[in-house]
Amino acid sequence: MKHLLKLEDWSTEEIIDCLNLADQLKYEQKHGIEHKVLKGKTLGMIFEKSSTRTRVSFEVGMTQLGGYPLFLSSNDLQIGRGEPVQDTARVLSRFIDGIMIRTFEQKEVEALAEYGSIPIINGLTDYCHPCQVLADLMTIREFKGKLEGLKMCFIGDGNNMMNSLIVGALSTGMSISVACPEGYDPPQHILEFAEKYGDGKFELCRNPLDAAKGADVVYTDVWASMGQEEEKKIREAVFKDFQVNAELMSKTNPECMVLHCLPAHRGEEITEEVMEAHANEIFEEAENRLHAQKAVLVKCMADEENMR
């Protein structure tokens, strides 16, 4: 049984294997080749945080794989009314074949894996967003033909996206520079993870223009994530100079990609001009959530005879 709780749990070989499978599943989907490798399987999808892209991509992906997606909001579950997560894990393990959960606390995802007996997939927590980063890595490799040796630059908050991108980039042979205001750094254990890769592989900057120098991929995210709405005005002031714009792009390598996990707030973290100039990459990245997550579903949930 395999889980995807956070990207740190997967080896480089497992990440690359998943990306290769995602490429194959995308090819088959585009060419009308069915791959019903999860026929008869049910995925419970727990949403304590709502999402357009996560729900649609997992629901469609599970259907394309021949399985059945079951949407469960916090209103549908006793977990939302005080049932311990360990009890929910034990009960659902007797009804369904896997759980995808999108929630606030990482410990809730880890508890489902500890007490349940079925695969658990992290659809997002406040700590990390592994499925999104697998789609990002898939997209970079699609456009650049490789990952190893490229430089990624992330501009913005030390949030779940920065955490997972640091892990994903370094694990696949990329270097990464991040730019965030003081007080908005990634957690210490992520910085310690990055330090293990040695000099030149990771850089934390206060000036976005410094971080963007020589970048092959620039990535940004909203300044205020879900659950931080009350901080919006404060964050707008703090992050006003942390924008992906023409000046920042002038510091990057020629043919630099721009990625955004969406939804984008044009005129805040990214200008309309840059967003539209790189729309092809950004919306291919959005589509690749479907293919990357299908690969995760197969790796975690397929029976041995259907493994790829």
Sequence and secondary structure as in RCSB ss.txt:
>XXXX:A:sequence
MKHLLKLEDWSTEEIIDCLNLADQLKYEQKHGIEHKVLKGKTLGMIFEKSSTRTRVSFEVGMTQLGGYPLFLSSN
DLQIGRGEPVQDTARVLSRFIDGIMIRTFEQKEVEALAEYGSIPIINGLTDYCHPCQVLADLMTIREFKGKLEGL
KMCFIGDGNNMMNSLIVGALSTGMSISVACPEGYDPPQHILEFAEKYGDGKFELCRNPLDAAKGADVVYTDVWAS
MGQEEEKKIREAVFKDFQVNAELMSKTNPECMVLHCLPAHRGEEITEEVMEAHANEIFEEAENRLHAQKAVLVKC
MADEENMR
>XXXX:A:secstr
   BS GGGS HHHHHHHHHHHHHHHHHHHTT    TTTT EEEEEESS  HHHHHHHHHHHHHTT EEEEEEGG
GSGGGGT  HHHHHHHHTTT SEEEEE S HHHHHHHHHH SS EEEEE SS  HHHHHHHHHHHHHHHS  TT 
EEEEES SSHHHHHHHHHHHHTT EEEEE  TT    HHHHHHHHTT TTTEEEESSHHHHHTT SEEEE  SS 
TT GGGHHHHHHHTTT  B HHHHTTS TT EEEE S   BTTTB HHHHHHTHHHHHHHHHHHHHHHHHHHHHH
H  GGG  
